[in-house]
C-alpha cells in the first residue's frame, strides 16, 4: 500500500506558491485611490464602493492612511466617528450636522488598537466609517464629503514608542508632541429617492 504523503506535500507546496504569487500580484496592482494633500508625511484617502445610493441605503467610507515620510509611524484605530471629523455638504451648500453626540462618543470611545505604517508610501486601512449612521443622508441630492484627522507630526521623530506615536501619555524625556491636521480627498455621493412601487 503506497503512502499519499508525497502527493499531500506536493499539494501543500503548490498552495503556498499560489498564495505567494497572489500576494505579489496584489502588491503590484495599481492604486486607484485618490489622496488628500500630504501633511507632515501623511496622506489620507476616502472612497466608497459606488457613487449612487438610494435613500436609506448604508453608505460606508473606506479610509486609508499613507506614510510618505521617512519614519515608521504607529496609527491608532478605534471607532472612526470618534477620531475623524467629517464635513458633509449638500449641493445647495447646506452643511449637515452629526445626528450623534460625537463629543460624548469621543469621551467614551473604546480602547485603541495600533497599526505600524512604514515609510516609502505604505498605506494602512482603517475601520469603515458608516456615514449614514452619523449624518442624515435621507434627503435626495449630491453630497460632498471629506474627512480630517489629527495625527502626530513625525518630522524629526523616530516613532518607536507607542505612547508617543498615539499621542497619549508621552514619556517625560520624549520631545513635545505636536499634532497636525490631515485632510482627505473630496468625494461626491448622489442619493436618490426610493422608487415608487405600483400596487
N, C-alpha and C positions, 0 to 999 in steps of 0.2 A: 504493500500500500504506500503510495507516494505522498509525501507531505506537501501541503499547499502553501507552506511558509514562504518559499521564493516568490510565488505569484503575489502573495499578500504584501511582501516587501516592495516588489516592483510597483504595485498599485499605489502604495503609500508614497513611494518616491515620485511617481508621476503626479500625484495630488499636490505634493509640496512644490514641484516645478511649476505646475499650473497656477498655484496660488502666488508664487513669486512673480511669474510673468504678468499676471493680472494686476498685481500691486505696482509693477514697473509701468504698465500701461496706464494705470490711473494717475501715477505720478507725472507722466509725460503729457497728460491731457491738457489742452489749453484752458486757461482760466478765463471764463467769460463774465465773471462778476465785475460790476462797477464798484469803484472805491472812492471814498471821500478824500479830501486833501490831506496830505501827510503832515502830521504834527508830532514833533519830538520822537520820530521813529515809528509812529503808529499810523496805520490806515484802517478805516472802519467801513464795512460793506453791509448793506441790507438788500435782500431780494425776496421775491415771492415766486411761487410755482407758476402763477399766471397773473394777468393784469386785470381781468374782468371777473367780477363776482356778482352774485345775486344777493339782494338784501337778506340778511340773516345768516349768510354763509360764513364759516370761520375764515379769518384772514391771518395767516401765520407769516411772520417775518423771519427769514433766515439771517442770522447775524454772524459775521466773521470779522476777526481782527488780524491784521497782518503786521509783522515786525520787519520793517525795512531799515531798522537801526543797526548798530554794531554790537549791542549787548543782548544776551539772553534775558528774557523777562518772564515773570510769572503772572498770569492773568487770572484774576479771581472770577468765580462764577457762582451766581445764586439766581433767585427768581428775577428774570430780566427787567420787569417793570420797576424793580426796586433799585436797579443800578443804571438804567438807561432812561434818559429824558427823551420823550417823543414829541415831535412837532407835527400835528395833523391839521391840514387846512383844506377846506372845500374850495372848489374853483371860484366861488363867489367871495373868496377872501375870508370866509367865516373860520375863525380859529377854534378848534374843538378843545374843550376842557375834559380832563380824565373823569370817568364816571366812578373811579375808585379813589379812596383816600390813600394816595401814594406816600404821603408823609408818614402815616401810621404804618403802612406796609414796610417802609424802609426801616423804621424803628424796630419792627418785629420780624424782619427777614431772617430766614434760617441760616444755618452755618454755610461758610464759604468752601467751595472746592477750588482746586488750583490746577492750572494747565501751564506747562512750560512752553514758551514760544521762542524758538531760536532765531537769530538774526539771518539776514540774507533773503528776506521775503517769505519766510514761513508763515502760514496762516493757521489759526485755530478757530474752530466753530464753537459758538456759544449755544445756549439753550434757545429754542424757538420763542419768539415774542408773539403771543396771540393778541394781536392788536384790537380785535373786536371785543375782547374781554375787558379792555381798559378804556376804550373810546367807543362812543355810539356811532357805528357806521351804517345805521339803518336807512339814512337818507340817500336818495339817488344822487349821483354826481361823480365828479372826479376829485379824488383826494390826493394831495401832495404830502408825502411823509418823509421825514428824516429823523435819525436818532443822534443824540450826543451822549458822551460818557466821559467822566473824569478818570484819567489814568496817570500813573506815576511818570514823571519826566525822567527818562532813563539816560539822558545825555550825561556822560561822565561817570555813571554809576555801573558797577558790576552787580547785577541783580541776582545774587546768590542767597540772600537771606529772605525767606518767605515773608516775615513780618514787615520788612521794608517794602518789598515788592507789592504787597497787598495794601500798603498804606495804613496798617493798623499796628498799634503798639511798637513803634520803631525803637530800636536799641538806643541807649543814651549816647553811645560812641558813634552812632551812624550819622551820616550827613543829613541835614534837614530835608524832610520830604516835601517835594514840590509836585503839585498836580497840574495837569494840562487838560484842556477840554478838546476832545477829538470828535469831529463831526462826520457823519456818514454821507454817502451819496444820497441824492433825492430820487425817490421813485413815485410813480403815479399809479393809483388804483381806481378803477372805474366800478362803481356799484350801480346795478340796475334793479328796478323793482321786480318783485316776484311775478311770474307770468300768471295771467288770469286763467282759471280753469272753467270751461263751459260745462254746465250741467246737462 
